[in-house]
Amino acid sequence: MRAPEDRTRSFDLLRHVFKTLTDQRVTVELKNDLSITGTLKSVDQFLNIRLDNIKVLDEARHPHMMAVKNCFIRGSVVRYVQLPAEHVDTQLLEDATRREAATTGKR
């Protein structure tokens, strides 16, 4: 099981990646199978996400969401976040993964 400081470091890395994607279009898939595309406005320490100018991908299944323009998504209900590949700093992620593997291997 991971130590709490390891989990905090992982969340900080994820939050940093999301912060670099502020004002980019992302798709968030929720655990209830609702997928929302919108402009990423903010991500907090709990990985709660705020999106503006949203569009629901399956409007037929979720007609009640058609009138919604902005939303706040609780981090615990997120299944996946699809990020635009051209805006992700893969070098940062690779370096962090190597550091994580090195520290985990020394225990």
Gaussian input, Z-matrix of N, CA and C with variables (Angstrom, degrees):
# hf/3-21g

backbone

0 1
 N
 C     1     B1
 C     2     B2     1     A1
 N     3     B3     2     A2     1     D1
 C     4     B4     3     A3     2     D2
 C     5     B5     4     A4     3     D3
 N     6     B6     5     A5     4     D4
 C     7     B7     6     A6     5     D5
 C     8     B8     7     A7     6     D6
 N     9     B9     8     A8     7     D7
 C    10    B10     9     A9     8     D8
 C    11    B11    10    A10     9     D9
 N    12    B12    11    A11    10    D10
 C    13    B13    12    A12    11    D11
 C    14    B14    13    A13    12    D12
 N    15    B15    14    A14    13    D13
 C    16    B16    15    A15    14    D14
 C    17    B17    16    A16    15    D15
 N    18    B18    17    A17    16    D16
 C    19    B19    18    A18    17    D17
 C    20    B20    19    A19    18    D18
 N    21    B21    20    A20    19    D19
 C    22    B22    21    A21    20    D20
 C    23    B23    22    A22    21    D21
 N    24    B24    23    A23    22    D22
 C    25    B25    24    A24    23    D23
 C    26    B26    25    A25    24    D24
 N    27    B27    26    A26    25    D25
 C    28    B28    27    A27    26    D26
 C    29    B29    28    A28    27    D27
 N    30    B30    29    A29    28    D28
 C    31    B31    30    A30    29    D29
 C    32    B32    31    A31    30    D30
 N    33    B33    32    A32    31    D31
 C    34    B34    33    A33    32    D32
 C    35    B35    34    A34    33    D33
 N    36    B36    35    A35    34    D34
 C    37    B37    36    A36    35    D35
 C    38    B38    37    A37    36    D36
 N    39    B39    38    A38    37    D37
 C    40    B40    39    A39    38    D38
 C    41    B41    40    A40    39    D39
 N    42    B42    41    A41    40    D40
 C    43    B43    42    A42    41    D41
 C    44    B44    43    A43    42    D42
 N    45    B45    44    A44    43    D43
 C    46    B46    45    A45    44    D44
 C    47    B47    46    A46    45    D45
 N    48    B48    47    A47    46    D46
 C    49    B49    48    A48    47    D47
 C    50    B50    49    A49    48    D48
 N    51    B51    50    A50    49    D49
 C    52    B52    51    A51    50    D50
 C    53    B53    52    A52    51    D51
 N    54    B54    53    A53    52    D52
 C    55    B55    54    A54    53    D53
 C    56    B56    55    A55    54    D54
 N    57    B57    56    A56    55    D55
 C    58    B58    57    A57    56    D56
 C    59    B59    58    A58    57    D57
 N    60    B60    59    A59    58    D58
 C    61    B61    60    A60    59    D59
 C    62    B62    61    A61    60    D60
 N    63    B63    62    A62    61    D61
 C    64    B64    63    A63    62    D62
 C    65    B65    64    A64    63    D63
 N    66    B66    65    A65    64    D64
 C    67    B67    66    A66    65    D65
 C    68    B68    67    A67    66    D66
 N    69    B69    68    A68    67    D67
 C    70    B70    69    A69    68    D68
 C    71    B71    70    A70    69    D69
 N    72    B72    71    A71    70    D70
 C    73    B73    72    A72    71    D71
 C    74    B74    73    A73    72    D72
 N    75    B75    74    A74    73    D73
 C    76    B76    75    A75    74    D74
 C    77    B77    76    A76    75    D75
 N    78    B78    77    A77    76    D76
 C    79    B79    78    A78    77    D77
 C    80    B80    79    A79    78    D78
 N    81    B81    80    A80    79    D79
 C    82    B82    81    A81    80    D80
 C    83    B83    82    A82    81    D81
 N    84    B84    83    A83    82    D82
 C    85    B85    84    A84    83    D83
 C    86    B86    85    A85    84    D84
 N    87    B87    86    A86    85    D85
 C    88    B88    87    A87    86    D86
 C    89    B89    88    A88    87    D87
 N    90    B90    89    A89    88    D88
 C    91    B91    90    A90    89    D89
 C    92    B92    91    A91    90    D90
 N    93    B93    92    A92    91    D91
 C    94    B94    93    A93    92    D92
 C    95    B95    94    A94    93    D93
 N    96    B96    95    A95    94    D94
 C    97    B97    96    A96    95    D95
 C    98    B98    97    A97    96    D96
 N    99    B99    98    A98    97    D97
 C   100   B100    99    A99    98    D98
 C   101   B101   100   A100    99    D99
 N   102   B102   101   A101   100   D100
 C   103   B103   102   A102   101   D101
 C   104   B104   103   A103   102   D102
 N   105   B105   104   A104   103   D103
 C   106   B106   105   A105   104   D104
 C   107   B107   106   A106   105   D105
 N   108   B108   107   A107   106   D106
 C   109   B109   108   A108   107   D107
 C   110   B110   109   A109   108   D108
 N   111   B111   110   A110   109   D109
 C   112   B112   111   A111   110   D110
 C   113   B113   112   A112   111   D111
 N   114   B114   113   A113   112   D112
 C   115   B115   114   A114   113   D113
 C   116   B116   115   A115   114   D114
 N   117   B117   116   A116   115   D115
 C   118   B118   117   A117   116   D116
 C   119   B119   118   A118   117   D117
 N   120   B120   119   A119   118   D118
 C   121   B121   120   A120   119   D119
 C   122   B122   121   A121   120   D120
 N   123   B123   122   A122   121   D121
 C   124   B124   123   A123   122   D122
 C   125   B125   124   A124   123   D123
 N   126   B126   125   A125   124   D124
 C   127   B127   126   A126   125   D125
 C   128   B128   127   A127   126   D126
 N   129   B129   128   A128   127   D127
 C   130   B130   129   A129   128   D128
 C   131   B131   130   A130   129   D129
 N   132   B132   131   A131   130   D130
 C   133   B133   132   A132   131   D131
 C   134   B134   133   A133   132   D132
 N   135   B135   134   A134   133   D133
 C   136   B136   135   A135   134   D134
 C   137   B137   136   A136   135   D135
 N   138   B138   137   A137   136   D136
 C   139   B139   138   A138   137   D137
 C   140   B140   139   A139   138   D138
 N   141   B141   140   A140   139   D139
 C   142   B142   141   A141   140   D140
 C   143   B143   142   A142   141   D141
 N   144   B144   143   A143   142   D142
 C   145   B145   144   A144   143   D143
 C   146   B146   145   A145   144   D144
 N   147   B147   146   A146   145   D145
 C   148   B148   147   A147   146   D146
 C   149   B149   148   A148   147   D147
 N   150   B150   149   A149   148   D148
 C   151   B151   150   A150   149   D149
 C   152   B152   151   A151   150   D150
 N   153   B153   152   A152   151   D151
 C   154   B154   153   A153   152   D152
 C   155   B155   154   A154   153   D153
 N   156   B156   155   A155   154   D154
 C   157   B157   156   A156   155   D155
 C   158   B158   157   A157   156   D156
 N   159   B159   158   A158   157   D157
 C   160   B160   159   A159   158   D158
 C   161   B161   160   A160   159   D159
 N   162   B162   161   A161   160   D160
 C   163   B163   162   A162   161   D161
 C   164   B164   163   A163   162   D162
 N   165   B165   164   A164   163   D163
 C   166   B166   165   A165   164   D164
 C   167   B167   166   A166   165   D165
 N   168   B168   167   A167   166   D166
 C   169   B169   168   A168   167   D167
 C   170   B170   169   A169   168   D168
 N   171   B171   170   A170   169   D169
 C   172   B172   171   A171   170   D170
 C   173   B173   172   A172   171   D171
 N   174   B174   173   A173   172   D172
 C   175   B175   174   A174   173   D173
 C   176   B176   175   A175   174   D174
 N   177   B177   176   A176   175   D175
 C   178   B178   177   A177   176   D176
 C   179   B179   178   A178   177   D177
 N   180   B180   179   A179   178   D178
 C   181   B181   180   A180   179   D179
 C   182   B182   181   A181   180   D180
 N   183   B183   182   A182   181   D181
 C   184   B184   183   A183   182   D182
 C   185   B185   184   A184   183   D183
 N   186   B186   185   A185   184   D184
 C   187   B187   186   A186   185   D185
 C   188   B188   187   A187   186   D186
 N   189   B189   188   A188   187   D187
 C   190   B190   189   A189   188   D188
 C   191   B191   190   A190   189   D189
 N   192   B192   191   A191   190   D190
 C   193   B193   192   A192   191   D191
 C   194   B194   193   A193   192   D192
 N   195   B195   194   A194   193   D193
 C   196   B196   195   A195   194   D194
 C   197   B197   196   A196   195   D195
 N   198   B198   197   A197   196   D196
 C   199   B199   198   A198   197   D197
 C   200   B200   199   A199   198   D198
 N   201   B201   200   A200   199   D199
 C   202   B202   201   A201   200   D200
 C   203   B203   202   A202   201   D201
 N   204   B204   203   A203   202   D202
 C   205   B205   204   A204   203   D203
 C   206   B206   205   A205   204   D204
 N   207   B207   206   A206   205   D205
 C   208   B208   207   A207   206   D206
 C   209   B209   208   A208   207   D207
 N   210   B210   209   A209   208   D208
 C   211   B211   210   A210   209   D209
 C   212   B212   211   A211   210   D210
 N   213   B213   212   A212   211   D211
 C   214   B214   213   A213   212   D212
 C   215   B215   214   A214   213   D213
 N   216   B216   215   A215   214   D214
 C   217   B217   216   A216   215   D215
 C   218   B218   217   A217   216   D216
 N   219   B219   218   A218   217   D217
 C   220   B220   219   A219   218   D218
 C   221   B221   220   A220   219   D219
 N   222   B222   221   A221   220   D220
 C   223   B223   222   A222   221   D221
 C   224   B224   223   A223   222   D222
 N   225   B225   224   A224   223   D223
 C   226   B226   225   A225   224   D224
 C   227   B227   226   A226   225   D225
 N   228   B228   227   A227   226   D226
 C   229   B229   228   A228   227   D227
 C   230   B230   229   A229   228   D228
 N   231   B231   230   A230   229   D229
 C   232   B232   231   A231   230   D230
 C   233   B233   232   A232   231   D231
 N   234   B234   233   A233   232   D232
 C   235   B235   234   A234   233   D233
 C   236   B236   235   A235   234   D234
 N   237   B237   236   A236   235   D235
 C   238   B238   237   A237   236   D236
 C   239   B239   238   A238   237   D237
 N   240   B240   239   A239   238   D238
 C   241   B241   240   A240   239   D239
 C   242   B242   241   A241   240   D240
 N   243   B243   242   A242   241   D241
 C   244   B244   243   A243   242   D242
 C   245   B245   244   A244   243   D243
 N   246   B246   245   A245   244   D244
 C   247   B247   246   A246   245   D245
 C   248   B248   247   A247   246   D246
 N   249   B249   248   A248   247   D247
 C   250   B250   249   A249   248   D248
 C   251   B251   250   A250   249   D249
 N   252   B252   251   A251   250   D250
 C   253   B253   252   A252   251   D251
 C   254   B254   253   A253   252   D252
 N   255   B255   254   A254   253   D253
 C   256   B256   255   A255   254   D254
 C   257   B257   256   A256   255   D255
 N   258   B258   257   A257   256   D256
 C   259   B259   258   A258   257   D257
 C   260   B260   259   A259   258   D258
 N   261   B261   260   A260   259   D259
 C   262   B262   261   A261   260   D260
 C   263   B263   262   A262   261   D261
 N   264   B264   263   A263   262   D262
 C   265   B265   264   A264   263   D263
 C   266   B266   265   A265   264   D264
 N   267   B267   266   A266   265   D265
 C   268   B268   267   A267   266   D266
 C   269   B269   268   A268   267   D267
 N   270   B270   269   A269   268   D268
 C   271   B271   270   A270   269   D269
 C   272   B272   271   A271   270   D270
 N   273   B273   272   A272   271   D271
 C   274   B274   273   A273   272   D272
 C   275   B275   274   A274   273   D273
 N   276   B276   275   A275   274   D274
 C   277   B277   276   A276   275   D275
 C   278   B278   277   A277   276   D276
 N   279   B279   278   A278   277   D277
 C   280   B280   279   A279   278   D278
 C   281   B281   280   A280   279   D279
 N   282   B282   281   A281   280   D280
 C   283   B283   282   A282   281   D281
 C   284   B284   283   A283   282   D282
 N   285   B285   284   A284   283   D283
 C   286   B286   285   A285   284   D284
 C   287   B287   286   A286   285   D285
 N   288   B288   287   A287   286   D286
 C   289   B289   288   A288   287   D287
 C   290   B290   289   A289   288   D288
 N   291   B291   290   A290   289   D289
 C   292   B292   291   A291   290   D290
 C   293   B293   292   A292   291   D291
 N   294   B294   293   A293   292   D292
 C   295   B295   294   A294   293   D293
 C   296   B296   295   A295   294   D294
 N   297   B297   296   A296   295   D295
 C   298   B298   297   A297   296   D296
 C   299   B299   298   A298   297   D297
 N   300   B300   299   A299   298   D298
 C   301   B301   300   A300   299   D299
 C   302   B302   301   A301   300   D300
 N   303   B303   302   A302   301   D301
 C   304   B304   303   A303   302   D302
 C   305   B305   304   A304   303   D303
 N   306   B306   305   A305   304   D304
 C   307   B307   306   A306   305   D305
 C   308   B308   307   A307   306   D306
 N   309   B309   308   A308   307   D307
 C   310   B310   309   A309   308   D308
 C   311   B311   310   A310   309   D309
 N   312   B312   311   A311   310   D310
 C   313   B313   312   A312   311   D311
 C   314   B314   313   A313   312   D312
 N   315   B315   314   A314   313   D313
 C   316   B316   315   A315   314   D314
 C   317   B317   316   A316   315   D315
 N   318   B318   317   A317   316   D316
 C   319   B319   318   A318   317   D317
 C   320   B320   319   A319   318   D318

   B1=1.4459
   B2=1.5266
   B3=1.3107
   B4=1.4529
   B5=1.5234
   B6=1.3232
   B7=1.4604
   B8=1.5264
   B9=1.3281
   B10=1.4726
   B11=1.5223
   B12=1.3430
   B13=1.4687
   B14=1.5279
   B15=1.3442
   B16=1.4642
   B17=1.5234
   B18=1.3236
   B19=1.4608
   B20=1.5343
   B21=1.3240
   B22=1.4645
   B23=1.5168
   B24=1.3377
   B25=1.4606
   B26=1.5252
   B27=1.3232
   B28=1.4672
   B29=1.5231
   B30=1.3435
   B31=1.4645
   B32=1.5212
   B33=1.3381
   B34=1.4648
   B35=1.5251
   B36=1.3309
   B37=1.4631
   B38=1.5235
   B39=1.3377
   B40=1.4689
   B41=1.5252
   B42=1.3130
   B43=1.4606
   B44=1.5251
   B45=1.3346
   B46=1.4641
   B47=1.5319
   B48=1.3223
   B49=1.4713
   B50=1.5235
   B51=1.3338
   B52=1.4632
   B53=1.5226
   B54=1.3285
   B55=1.4680
   B56=1.5244
   B57=1.3349
   B58=1.4646
   B59=1.5261
   B60=1.3283
   B61=1.4685
   B62=1.5303
   B63=1.3321
   B64=1.4599
   B65=1.5277
   B66=1.3157
   B67=1.4697
   B68=1.5304
   B69=1.3363
   B70=1.4652
   B71=1.5282
   B72=1.3228
   B73=1.4693
   B74=1.5266
   B75=1.3274
   B76=1.4639
   B77=1.5207
   B78=1.3167
   B79=1.4618
   B80=1.5171
   B81=1.3252
   B82=1.4588
   B83=1.5210
   B84=1.3376
   B85=1.4632
   B86=1.5196
   B87=1.3255
   B88=1.4573
   B89=1.5225
   B90=1.3103
   B91=1.4619
   B92=1.5233
   B93=1.3369
   B94=1.4686
   B95=1.5327
   B96=1.3358
   B97=1.4697
   B98=1.5233
   B99=1.3073
   B100=1.4605
   B101=1.5219
   B102=1.3422
   B103=1.4615
   B104=1.5148
   B105=1.3266
   B106=1.4576
   B107=1.5180
   B108=1.3318
   B109=1.4526
   B110=1.5148
   B111=1.3253
   B112=1.4570
   B113=1.5137
   B114=1.3216
   B115=1.4541
   B116=1.5237
   B117=1.3206
   B118=1.4595
   B119=1.5253
   B120=1.3169
   B121=1.4644
   B122=1.5125
   B123=1.3348
   B124=1.4632
   B125=1.5215
   B126=1.3312
   B127=1.4634
   B128=1.5247
   B129=1.3305
   B130=1.4630
   B131=1.5253
   B132=1.3264
   B133=1.4637
   B134=1.5196
   B135=1.3312
   B136=1.4631
   B137=1.5268
   B138=1.3244
   B139=1.4602
   B140=1.5255
   B141=1.3312
   B142=1.4582
   B143=1.5190
   B144=1.3208
   B145=1.4622
   B146=1.5203
   B147=1.3359
   B148=1.4603
   B149=1.5267
   B150=1.3380
   B151=1.4615
   B152=1.5188
   B153=1.3214
   B154=1.4617
   B155=1.5242
   B156=1.3216
   B157=1.4758
   B158=1.5255
   B159=1.3285
   B160=1.4626
   B161=1.5283
   B162=1.3193
   B163=1.4609
   B164=1.5220
   B165=1.3190
   B166=1.4646
   B167=1.5214
   B168=1.3267
   B169=1.4614
   B170=1.5189
   B171=1.3129
   B172=1.4672
   B173=1.5269
   B174=1.3282
   B175=1.4681
   B176=1.5234
   B177=1.3221
   B178=1.4654
   B179=1.5329
   B180=1.3270
   B181=1.4693
   B182=1.5279
   B183=1.3274
   B184=1.4666
   B185=1.5300
   B186=1.3358
   B187=1.4723
   B188=1.5240
   B189=1.3246
   B190=1.4618
   B191=1.5293
   B192=1.3324
   B193=1.4625
   B194=1.5260
   B195=1.3327
   B196=1.4642
   B197=1.5284
   B198=1.3151
   B199=1.4602
   B200=1.5287
   B201=1.3190
   B202=1.4631
   B203=1.5277
   B204=1.3251
   B205=1.4699
   B206=1.5261
   B207=1.3347
   B208=1.4640
   B209=1.5162
   B210=1.3324
   B211=1.4613
   B212=1.5202
   B213=1.3090
   B214=1.4568
   B215=1.5210
   B216=1.3202
   B217=1.4621
   B218=1.5231
   B219=1.3042
   B220=1.4615
   B221=1.5301
   B222=1.3150
   B223=1.4569
   B224=1.5134
   B225=1.3292
   B226=1.4657
   B227=1.5253
   B228=1.3349
   B229=1.4696
   B230=1.5278
   B231=1.3278
   B232=1.4691
   B233=1.5196
   B234=1.3317
   B235=1.4640
   B236=1.5274
   B237=1.3234
   B238=1.4661
   B239=1.5185
   B240=1.3286
   B241=1.4624
   B242=1.5168
   B243=1.3228
   B244=1.4609
   B245=1.5192
   B246=1.3227
   B247=1.4557
   B248=1.5182
   B249=1.3301
   B250=1.4628
   B251=1.5326
   B252=1.3102
   B253=1.4690
   B254=1.5257
   B255=1.3091
   B256=1.4642
   B257=1.5301
   B258=1.3239
   B259=1.4638
   B260=1.5237
   B261=1.3261
   B262=1.4642
   B263=1.5258
   B264=1.3200
   B265=1.4612
   B266=1.5331
   B267=1.3248
   B268=1.4635
   B269=1.5251
   B270=1.3243
   B271=1.4656
   B272=1.5256
   B273=1.3163
   B274=1.4646
   B275=1.5270
   B276=1.3231
   B277=1.4618
   B278=1.5250
   B279=1.3282
   B280=1.4650
   B281=1.5229
   B282=1.3371
   B283=1.4650
   B284=1.5255
   B285=1.3169
   B286=1.4673
   B287=1.5267
   B288=1.3223
   B289=1.4647
   B290=1.5236
   B291=1.3275
   B292=1.4712
   B293=1.5273
   B294=1.3358
   B295=1.4686
   B296=1.5255
   B297=1.3230
   B298=1.4734
   B299=1.5298
   B300=1.3337
   B301=1.4660
   B302=1.5279
   B303=1.3227
   B304=1.4649
   B305=1.5244
   B306=1.3189
   B307=1.4724
   B308=1.5156
   B309=1.3087
   B310=1.4632
   B311=1.5273
   B312=1.3211
   B313=1.4572
   B314=1.5173
   B315=1.3281
   B316=1.4656
   B317=1.5153
   B318=1.3244
   B319=1.4772
   B320=1.4823
   A1=109.62
   A2=116.47
   A3=121.43
   A4=111.61
   A5=114.59
   A6=119.86
   A7=108.74
   A8=118.14
   A9=120.68
   A10=113.26
   A11=117.93
   A12=119.43
   A13=111.46
   A14=117.88
   A15=121.19
   A16=110.44
   A17=116.06
   A18=120.65
   A19=109.94
   A20=116.99
   A21=121.31
   A22=110.41
   A23=116.69
   A24=120.32
   A25=111.31
   A26=116.91
   A27=121.01
   A28=111.11
   A29=116.46
   A30=119.96
   A31=110.89
   A32=116.88
   A33=120.06
   A34=110.55
   A35=116.78
   A36=120.27
   A37=110.39
   A38=116.48
   A39=119.74
   A40=111.15
   A41=116.03
   A42=119.53
   A43=110.45
   A44=117.00
   A45=120.09
   A46=110.85
   A47=116.78
   A48=120.39
   A49=109.91
   A50=116.93
   A51=120.12
   A52=111.38
   A53=117.54
   A54=119.87
   A55=110.94
   A56=117.72
   A57=119.69
   A58=111.13
   A59=117.07
   A60=121.49
   A61=112.91
   A62=117.00
   A63=120.12
   A64=109.24
   A65=115.89
   A66=125.12
   A67=113.61
   A68=117.40
   A69=121.51
   A70=108.86
   A71=116.37
   A72=121.20
   A73=109.01
   A74=116.13
   A75=122.42
   A76=108.38
   A77=115.92
   A78=121.39
   A79=107.77
   A80=115.80
   A81=122.18
   A82=107.93
   A83=116.32
   A84=121.08
   A85=107.68
   A86=115.51
   A87=121.05
   A88=110.84
   A89=116.34
   A90=121.23
   A91=112.65
   A92=117.70
   A93=120.49
   A94=111.44
   A95=117.36
   A96=125.69
   A97=114.13
   A98=118.59
   A99=121.78
   A100=107.95
   A101=117.23
   A102=121.94
   A103=108.68
   A104=115.38
   A105=121.86
   A106=108.61
   A107=116.17
   A108=121.54
   A109=107.55
   A110=116.09
   A111=119.52
   A112=111.11
   A113=114.93
   A114=121.59
   A115=108.63
   A116=116.25
   A117=121.28
   A118=109.51
   A119=116.36
   A120=121.16
   A121=112.30
   A122=117.74
   A123=118.82
   A124=110.92
   A125=113.85
   A126=122.91
   A127=106.06
   A128=117.42
   A129=119.33
   A130=111.30
   A131=116.35
   A132=121.25
   A133=113.48
   A134=117.92
   A135=122.00
   A136=111.52
   A137=116.41
   A138=125.16
   A139=111.85
   A140=116.30
   A141=120.80
   A142=107.12
   A143=116.86
   A144=122.03
   A145=109.85
   A146=115.86
   A147=120.23
   A148=107.85
   A149=115.92
   A150=122.43
   A151=109.92
   A152=116.09
   A153=122.63
   A154=108.66
   A155=116.09
   A156=122.65
   A157=111.09
   A158=115.94
   A159=119.65
   A160=112.35
   A161=113.12
   A162=121.87
   A163=106.41
   A164=115.81
   A165=121.38
   A166=107.94
   A167=117.08
   A168=120.07
   A169=113.05
   A170=118.85
   A171=121.68
   A172=108.80
   A173=115.92
   A174=120.74
   A175=112.66
   A176=117.85
   A177=120.51
   A178=111.11
   A179=117.06
   A180=120.99
   A181=112.94
   A182=116.56
   A183=120.53
   A184=110.62
   A185=118.03
   A186=119.87
   A187=112.99
   A188=117.56
   A189=120.87
   A190=112.27
   A191=117.97
   A192=121.88
   A193=113.05
   A194=117.51
   A195=119.98
   A196=112.50
   A197=118.48
   A198=121.35
   A199=112.77
   A200=117.32
   A201=120.96
   A202=109.57
   A203=116.32
   A204=120.87
   A205=112.81
   A206=116.84
   A207=122.52
   A208=108.02
   A209=117.13
   A210=118.02
   A211=111.67
   A212=114.00
   A213=124.32
   A214=106.11
   A215=117.07
   A216=121.26
   A217=109.04
   A218=115.39
   A219=120.53
   A220=109.29
   A221=116.87
   A222=122.06
   A223=114.47
   A224=117.51
   A225=120.43
   A226=113.39
   A227=118.81
   A228=120.69
   A229=112.18
   A230=117.23
   A231=121.37
   A232=109.71
   A233=115.72
   A234=120.98
   A235=109.56
   A236=117.29
   A237=122.97
   A238=109.82
   A239=114.84
   A240=121.08
   A241=106.06
   A242=116.12
   A243=121.32
   A244=107.63
   A245=115.15
   A246=121.48
   A247=110.05
   A248=117.87
   A249=119.70
   A250=109.28
   A251=117.30
   A252=122.65
   A253=112.58
   A254=117.00
   A255=119.84
   A256=112.91
   A257=117.69
   A258=120.67
   A259=113.37
   A260=118.10
   A261=121.51
   A262=109.05
   A263=116.66
   A264=122.51
   A265=108.37
   A266=116.01
   A267=120.30
   A268=111.91
   A269=117.48
   A270=120.30
   A271=110.52
   A272=116.91
   A273=121.51
   A274=110.65
   A275=117.23
   A276=121.19
   A277=111.97
   A278=116.87
   A279=120.25
   A280=111.22
   A281=116.94
   A282=120.51
   A283=111.03
   A284=116.79
   A285=120.86
   A286=110.76
   A287=116.99
   A288=120.95
   A289=110.47
   A290=116.50
   A291=119.92
   A292=111.16
   A293=116.60
   A294=120.08
   A295=110.64
   A296=116.09
   A297=121.29
   A298=110.26
   A299=116.61
   A300=120.53
   A301=110.68
   A302=116.89
   A303=120.59
   A304=111.22
   A305=117.66
   A306=120.38
   A307=111.03
   A308=117.91
   A309=121.01
   A310=110.12
   A311=116.97
   A312=121.36
   A313=113.63
   A314=118.12
   A315=122.07
   A316=112.89
   A317=118.13
   A318=120.70
   A319=112.02
   D1=142.33
   D2=-178.19
   D3=-73.07
   D4=144.60
   D5=174.58
   D6=-73.65
   D7=152.15
   D8=-179.13
   D9=-56.50
   D10=-36.18
   D11=-179.79
   D12=-68.18
   D13=-31.45
   D14=175.95
   D15=-66.14
   D16=-43.11
   D17=179.58
   D18=-64.00
   D19=-41.86
   D20=178.77
   D21=-61.58
   D22=-42.58
   D23=178.35
   D24=-62.11
   D25=-41.41
   D26=178.93
   D27=-63.96
   D28=-43.54
   D29=178.30
   D30=-64.24
   D31=-38.94
   D32=179.00
   D33=-63.42
   D34=-40.29
   D35=178.07
   D36=-63.42
   D37=-47.69
   D38=178.78
   D39=-60.10
   D40=-43.79
   D41=-179.53
   D42=-62.89
   D43=-39.77
   D44=177.85
   D45=-62.86
   D46=-42.93
   D47=178.28
   D48=-60.32
   D49=-45.82
   D50=179.29
   D51=-63.75
   D52=-38.00
   D53=-179.21
   D54=-63.86
   D55=-33.12
   D56=177.91
   D57=-70.42
   D58=-15.11
   D59=-178.91
   D60=-100.46
   D61=10.52
   D62=178.01
   D63=-56.41
   D64=137.47
   D65=-178.65
   D66=73.26
   D67=13.36
   D68=173.89
   D69=-103.78
   D70=155.67
   D71=177.21
   D72=-79.95
   D73=129.80
   D74=177.14
   D75=-133.63
   D76=159.97
   D77=174.29
   D78=-116.61
   D79=127.70
   D80=179.89
   D81=-112.06
   D82=122.54
   D83=175.59
   D84=-101.63
   D85=126.43
   D86=-178.66
   D87=-93.16
   D88=164.20
   D89=-179.36
   D90=-65.70
   D91=-18.32
   D92=177.54
   D93=-91.92
   D94=16.11
   D95=177.55
   D96=73.09
   D97=9.38
   D98=174.27
   D99=-81.30
   D100=127.93
   D101=176.96
   D102=-113.77
   D103=129.19
   D104=-176.78
   D105=-125.69
   D106=128.95
   D107=173.59
   D108=-105.58
   D109=137.36
   D110=179.52
   D111=-168.80
   D112=177.54
   D113=178.64
   D114=-86.97
   D115=121.49
   D116=-178.84
   D117=-69.16
   D118=122.01
   D119=-179.67
   D120=-105.78
   D121=-38.13
   D122=179.24
   D123=-161.94
   D124=157.06
   D125=174.27
   D126=-139.71
   D127=131.45
   D128=-179.25
   D129=-104.16
   D130=-174.09
   D131=-175.49
   D132=-65.85
   D133=-16.81
   D134=176.97
   D135=-96.24
   D136=8.29
   D137=-176.78
   D138=61.63
   D139=27.90
   D140=169.20
   D141=-71.33
   D142=142.31
   D143=-172.35
   D144=-121.47
   D145=136.73
   D146=173.28
   D147=-114.05
   D148=126.46
   D149=179.53
   D150=-118.91
   D151=142.61
   D152=173.61
   D153=-115.26
   D154=160.39
   D155=178.02
   D156=51.37
   D157=53.74
   D158=-174.01
   D159=-81.66
   D160=157.84
   D161=174.22
   D162=-142.28
   D163=128.67
   D164=178.08
   D165=-83.67
   D166=133.53
   D167=-175.65
   D168=-72.62
   D169=-33.75
   D170=179.41
   D171=-116.80
   D172=79.01
   D173=-175.81
   D174=-64.98
   D175=-27.64
   D176=-179.95
   D177=-65.30
   D178=-37.41
   D179=179.13
   D180=-81.14
   D181=-21.72
   D182=-175.68
   D183=-132.31
   D184=59.42
   D185=-176.50
   D186=-64.00
   D187=-25.84
   D188=179.54
   D189=-65.87
   D190=-16.43
   D191=-179.16
   D192=-90.57
   D193=-6.75
   D194=-175.59
   D195=-64.55
   D196=-30.25
   D197=-178.27
   D198=-85.12
   D199=-9.50
   D200=-177.22
   D201=-81.28
   D202=132.46
   D203=-179.63
   D204=-107.72
   D205=-30.15
   D206=-178.51
   D207=-134.26
   D208=150.21
   D209=178.60
   D210=-151.70
   D211=158.59
   D212=174.72
   D213=-115.43
   D214=126.39
   D215=-177.01
   D216=-115.85
   D217=122.18
   D218=178.35
   D219=-67.13
   D220=132.34
   D221=-176.09
   D222=-56.64
   D223=-32.55
   D224=-176.44
   D225=-72.63
   D226=-11.64
   D227=179.60
   D228=-101.65
   D229=2.45
   D230=-178.85
   D231=-84.81
   D232=129.56
   D233=174.51
   D234=-92.97
   D235=-52.59
   D236=-179.05
   D237=-140.00
   D238=154.87
   D239=168.70
   D240=-128.02
   D241=121.34
   D242=177.98
   D243=-92.45
   D244=121.29
   D245=-176.04
   D246=-106.45
   D247=148.27
   D248=175.85
   D249=-69.50
   D250=118.23
   D251=-173.59
   D252=-56.21
   D253=-36.10
   D254=-176.62
   D255=-69.82
   D256=-13.44
   D257=-178.85
   D258=-108.73
   D259=2.82
   D260=-179.30
   D261=-92.99
   D262=129.94
   D263=178.11
   D264=-82.46
   D265=87.84
   D266=-175.95
   D267=-66.01
   D268=-30.83
   D269=178.59
   D270=-62.82
   D271=-42.09
   D272=177.30
   D273=-59.91
   D274=-45.22
   D275=-179.70
   D276=-66.03
   D277=-41.31
   D278=179.25
   D279=-64.66
   D280=-43.20
   D281=178.93
   D282=-63.05
   D283=-43.24
   D284=179.90
   D285=-64.45
   D286=-38.43
   D287=178.77
   D288=-65.06
   D289=-41.64
   D290=178.19
   D291=-63.83
   D292=-44.03
   D293=178.58
   D294=-61.59
   D295=-42.94
   D296=179.64
   D297=-61.42
   D298=-44.52
   D299=-179.75
   D300=-65.11
   D301=-37.57
   D302=-179.84
   D303=-66.82
   D304=-42.52
   D305=179.94
   D306=-71.38
   D307=-37.56
   D308=179.73
   D309=-67.48
   D310=-37.07
   D311=-179.05
   D312=-69.66
   D313=-23.14
   D314=-178.04
   D315=-81.95
   D316=-9.35
   D317=-177.11
   D318=-82.86

